[in-house]
């Protein structure tokens, strides 16, 4: 079974409740620009895309699963939101240079896209990134394959030319039933051109 079939099957079995945006985007939505172009990378059912479009951004959702994107389109129509849909596998050419004011990636890790994310941002643009870590407090959360899990501080160092605005990677420190656990979260900004 290829990746498209896998995710189509997963989304076909998804519950009918509306998808939610990832924690870092929800928590720091007040950093979003008032206008501009946004993309939800590996959007799935599109909780991030719905938040971005609801905030007034021209939003595109990219995912390999046509089933997930159909569910997103249905949610967008119910809310009278216009979201551009692109069903495709992600590659370094998926995101055009200097095209986006906001890029959101959640619950997805493809390390060879890191450099392309920086290039795709416009000067002053924001990257919201949240995904799972190897040192989880709950092993049942996220993928089991360590290839799809971040090392300690890996996300912080993945795109060094962006200015870090928010970084959270709590791992197993302190009271593990508090805070955003099992994930590394980043909001970073591309410097303005000189």
C-alpha positions as CSV (number, residue, x, y, z in Angstrom):
1,X,0.0,0.0,0.0
2,X,1.4,3.4,-1.0
3,X,1.3,6.5,1.2
4,X,-1.8,7.9,-0.7
5,X,-3.8,4.8,-0.1
6,X,-2.7,4.6,3.5
7,X,-3.9,8.1,4.3
8,X,-7.1,7.8,2.2
9,X,-7.9,4.8,4.3
10,X,-7.1,6.6,7.6
11,X,-9.2,9.6,6.7
12,X,-12.1,7.4,5.4
13,X,-12.3,6.0,9.0
14,X,-12.0,9.5,10.6
15,X,-14.7,10.7,13.0
16,X,-17.1,13.3,11.6
17,X,-16.2,16.1,14.1
18,X,-14.6,19.2,12.7
19,X,-10.8,19.1,12.5
20,X,-8.9,21.3,14.9
21,X,-5.8,23.4,14.3
22,X,-2.5,22.3,15.9
23,X,-1.6,23.6,19.3
24,X,1.1,26.0,18.3
25,X,-1.0,27.7,15.6
26,X,-4.0,27.9,17.9
27,X,-2.0,29.2,20.8
28,X,0.0,31.8,18.8
29,X,-2.6,32.8,16.1
30,X,-2.3,36.4,17.4
31,X,1.1,36.5,15.6
32,X,-0.6,36.0,12.2
33,X,-0.6,38.9,9.7
34,X,-3.9,40.5,8.9
35,X,-3.7,39.6,5.3
36,X,-1.5,37.5,2.9
37,X,-1.0,34.1,1.6
38,X,-0.8,31.0,3.8
39,X,-0.3,27.3,3.1
40,X,-1.1,24.3,5.3
41,X,1.5,21.6,4.4
42,X,0.4,18.0,4.7
43,X,-2.9,19.4,5.7
44,X,-4.9,16.2,6.2
45,X,-8.5,17.1,7.1
46,X,-7.3,20.8,7.3
47,X,-7.8,22.1,10.8
48,X,-4.9,24.5,10.3
49,X,-6.2,25.6,6.9
50,X,-9.6,26.4,8.4
51,X,-8.1,28.6,11.1
52,X,-5.9,30.4,8.5
53,X,-8.7,31.1,6.1
54,X,-10.9,32.1,9.0
55,X,-8.3,34.6,10.0
56,X,-8.6,36.3,6.6
57,X,-5.6,34.7,4.8
58,X,-5.7,33.4,1.2
59,X,-5.2,29.8,2.1
60,X,-3.9,26.7,0.2
61,X,-4.0,23.2,1.6
62,X,-1.6,20.6,0.2
63,X,-1.9,16.9,1.0
64,X,-1.4,13.5,-0.6
65,X,-4.9,12.3,0.4
66,X,-7.8,13.2,-1.7
67,X,-10.1,11.9,1.0
68,X,-8.7,14.2,3.6
69,X,-8.9,17.1,1.2
70,X,-12.6,16.3,0.4
71,X,-13.3,16.4,4.1
72,X,-11.5,19.8,4.3
73,X,-13.5,21.1,1.4
74,X,-16.8,20.1,3.1
75,X,-15.7,21.8,6.3
76,X,-14.7,25.0,4.4
77,X,-18.0,25.1,2.6
78,X,-20.0,24.8,5.9
79,X,-18.0,27.8,7.2
80,X,-18.2,29.8,3.9
81,X,-14.4,29.8,3.6
82,X,-12.5,29.7,0.3
83,X,-9.5,27.3,0.5
84,X,-7.5,26.3,-2.5
85,X,-6.9,22.5,-2.5
86,X,-3.8,20.8,-4.0
87,X,-3.7,16.9,-3.9
88,X,0.0,16.0,-4.4
89,X,3.0,14.4,-2.8
90,X,5.3,16.9,-1.1
91,X,8.7,17.7,-2.6
92,X,11.0,20.6,-2.6
93,X,9.2,22.0,-5.6
94,X,5.8,22.0,-3.9
95,X,6.4,25.4,-2.4
96,X,7.4,28.2,-4.7
97,X,10.1,30.6,-3.7
98,X,9.0,33.7,-1.8
99,X,5.3,32.9,-2.2
100,X,4.0,32.5,1.4
101,X,3.4,34.9,4.3
102,X,2.6,31.9,6.5
103,X,3.5,28.2,6.3
104,X,2.1,25.7,8.8
105,X,3.3,22.1,9.1
106,X,1.9,19.9,11.8
107,X,2.1,16.2,12.6
108,X,4.4,15.7,9.6
109,X,8.2,15.3,9.3
110,X,10.0,15.3,6.0
111,X,13.5,16.5,6.7
112,X,14.4,17.3,3.1
113,X,11.7,20.0,3.1
114,X,13.3,22.1,5.8
115,X,15.5,24.2,3.5
116,X,12.5,24.6,1.0
117,X,10.3,26.0,3.8
118,X,12.7,28.9,4.4
119,X,13.0,29.7,0.7
120,X,9.2,29.6,0.2
121,X,8.6,32.2,2.9
122,X,8.4,35.9,1.9
123,X,10.6,38.3,4.0
124,X,8.9,38.7,7.3
125,X,6.9,35.5,6.8
126,X,6.1,33.1,9.6
127,X,6.7,29.3,9.9
128,X,4.5,27.4,12.4
129,X,5.9,23.9,12.8
130,X,4.7,21.2,15.3
131,X,5.5,17.5,15.2
132,X,6.3,14.6,17.4
133,X,9.5,13.9,19.3
134,X,11.4,10.7,20.1
135,X,11.4,11.3,23.8
136,X,7.7,11.2,24.3
137,X,5.9,11.0,27.7
138,X,3.2,8.8,26.0
139,X,4.5,6.2,23.6
140,X,1.0,5.7,22.1
141,X,1.0,9.2,20.7
142,X,2.3,9.9,17.2
143,X,4.2,7.5,14.9
144,X,6.2,4.6,16.3
145,X,8.9,4.8,13.6
146,X,11.8,6.9,14.9
147,X,12.5,8.1,11.4
148,X,9.3,10.3,11.8
149,X,10.2,11.7,15.2
150,X,12.4,14.6,16.1
151,X,15.5,14.5,18.2
152,X,15.9,16.8,21.2
153,X,16.1,20.4,19.8
154,X,16.3,19.2,16.2
155,X,13.5,21.5,15.1
156,X,15.2,24.5,16.8
157,X,18.3,23.9,14.6
158,X,16.6,22.7,11.4
159,X,16.2,26.1,9.8
160,X,18.9,28.3,11.3
161,X,18.4,31.4,9.2
162,X,14.9,32.1,10.6
163,X,14.4,34.2,13.7
164,X,12.9,32.1,16.5
165,X,9.8,33.7,18.0
166,X,8.5,30.7,20.0
167,X,10.1,27.3,20.7
168,X,8.8,24.6,23.0
169,X,10.3,21.2,23.4
170,X,9.5,20.1,27.0
171,X,10.4,16.4,26.6
172,X,10.1,14.7,30.0
173,X,11.1,17.7,32.1
174,X,9.1,18.5,35.3
175,X,5.4,17.5,35.7
176,X,4.8,15.6,32.5
177,X,1.0,15.9,32.8
178,X,1.3,19.7,32.2
179,X,2.2,21.6,29.1
180,X,2.5,20.7,25.4
181,X,4.1,17.2,25.6
182,X,5.2,14.7,23.0
183,X,5.8,17.4,20.5
184,X,8.3,20.1,19.5
185,X,6.8,23.4,18.5
186,X,8.3,26.3,16.6
187,X,7.2,29.7,15.4
188,X,10.0,31.3,13.4
189,X,10.2,34.4,11.1
190,X,12.1,35.0,7.9
191,X,14.2,38.2,8.3
192,X,13.1,41.2,6.3
193,X,15.2,41.9,3.2
194,X,18.0,44.5,3.6
